[in-house]
Amino acid sequence: MSESAGYVHVSVRNAQRRTPGHRVRGAAGRGDLRLAGTPAPGPLPAQTDPTPVLAPNGVPGPQAVARENEARGFVIYVGMDELAASAAGTSLTRLANELRHYVESLVPGSQSHAAVALAPAGAEGDDLEVVRQVLGDPTVQGALRPDLAQAPAPVSTRQPGVLIDLSRREVQLDGEPLNLTFKEFELLNYLVENGERTVGRDELLEALWRTSDEVPNERTIDVHIRRLRAKLGRLANTVRTVRGQGYRFYRHPEVVVWAAPEYSI
């Protein structure tokens, strides 16, 4: 048997057996010798041609070796028009960016790309079917429709609004990171975690300054709140003052909160 890269080749030969009465070829010109009393051997058996091994596709001969496949990512097709997204208080671009950011927060270092499927107004088919056609889903049944063959629109990563990533301890405004101090982020984080209620100044002092060397007072809270609001810009009212009670986080439609798995917002 001989083996080459990509296929197996088998040769079958009838080997000559050596017995006490086999022929021995002597030196040149001396003829054949055999032991006395043994019959003369018959002719040597004929050699057979190599027997090829058929590949699974039924084609004989060398075959290319298939490389093993490996998963390198995944695709999610979402069928939804801009009107439906707007009715839910969001947009397709925002949803795409939120999904991208969520995946990247689950698996640090992962890469993602998003695109919005653009189709002619009134194109036939439900939203998901049209999206798969526009984005060239290779698993779609039937030929791709020429009326939907147009390039998708890339999604900008400059997401409008405020993005609060509690797991990474990052805050972005319109896609730009905000340079919050440690206490400013802790203050925002605490208000987000208790977003269903108003938090008093005394509670904030106890929770955030209990182990601090600084000797705070209610004025300290007001100063940090004012600086935090200034950095939040046009969405400063995300942190609201409840007169006589304290502060509260407001779930503005343009504010997105990403939390680590242990959080429950």
Secondary structure as UniProt FT lines:
FT   STRAND          2..4
FT   TURN            5..6
FT   STRAND          7..10
FT   TURN            20..21
FT   STRAND          24..25
FT   TURN            28..29
FT   STRAND          32..33
FT   TURN            36..37
FT   STRAND          51..52
FT   TURN            56..57
FT   HELIX           82..87
FT   TURN            88..89
FT   HELIX           92..106
FT   TURN            108..109
FT   STRAND          115..116
FT   TURN            121..122
FT   HELIX           127..134
FT   TURN            135..136
FT   TURN            138..139
FT   HELIX           146..148
FT   STRAND          153..154
FT   STRAND          162..165
FT   TURN            166..169
FT   STRAND          170..173
FT   TURN            174..175
FT   STRAND          176..177
FT   HELIX           182..193
FT   TURN            194..196
FT   HELIX           201..208
FT   TURN            210..211
FT   HELIX           218..232
FT   HELIX           233..238
FT   STRAND          239..242
FT   TURN            243..245
FT   STRAND          246..249
FT   TURN            253..254
FT   STRAND          255..258
FT   TURN            261..262
//
